[in-house]
């Protein structure tokens, strides 16, 4: 009976292949194996730092509470500093960077994850700093490690985040209106002009949102437009392990080791507007090269279609 069933299955697969030239049994099997391998590797990566003992969870909760209290304190202190500096808008940016260095470093010290920093020699240049984004820890790391004179770009709704959002605005960081494409383009042009006029650097997450799985998402084009308008080099920051340490929707911070890797600056002064898609793909591929396997994007049909869709929306 088993042999008969297997033969029937094989005959049906051959018949299907006659009508579907874009999919062969071998290709389907290969994709299925690839998906299973990816799932298994992701599962192994998560399980490596799964310590759900009540003592571990309790310690994690206490650390998060301490982080929140500490951040509220430093935010309140620097808010007073920002109010005093209201007549000097771009001095507020630099004080915002000092706040980030103190608060980001303090948060990471409280959480206790081991951190390895590579390529630090590229971390003090005037540039557009970009980073992959898969965890709340990314925010703390970027706050801590970006140089003075660096301005961030966030959606305009950040002002409604309690205390932090108001401090972000007081620090004179940039906001963009993503409600429609015309408004977003105008916001980007204003941001580029502010960066040029005030000799600033910039930090931005090119994926535009946080990855749920830790895997790299397709890049949006905003950082390339800003590079074209400012002529600044791009310094990629590759973050690994943060998605294992603090997962989306969880209050349990695990002791996963983290790596922050600065890559050499990418010159953009000879870039041209007709090759924007090529530049986006080139920088995205650079991340794929330097990320560990569990954080590489899924090079399957789903990822490619998402990338294509993102390209059309971003134009």
Secondary structure, DSSP 8 states (H G I E B T S, - for coil): -HHHHHHHHHHHHHHHHHH-TT--HHHHHHHHHHHHHHHHHHHHHHHTT----HHHHHHHHHHHHHHHHHHHHHHHHHHHHHHHTTT-HHHHHHHHHHHHHHHHHHHHHHH---EEEE-GGGTTSSSEEEE---STHHHHHHHHHS-TTEEEEEEGGGGGSTTHHHHHHHTT-EEE--SSHHHHHHHHHHHHHHHHHTT-EEEE-TTSS--SSS------SHHHHHHHHH---EEEEEEESHHHHS-TT--------EEEEE---B--TT--GGGHHHHHHHHHHHHHHHS-GGGS---SHHHHHHHHHHHHHH-
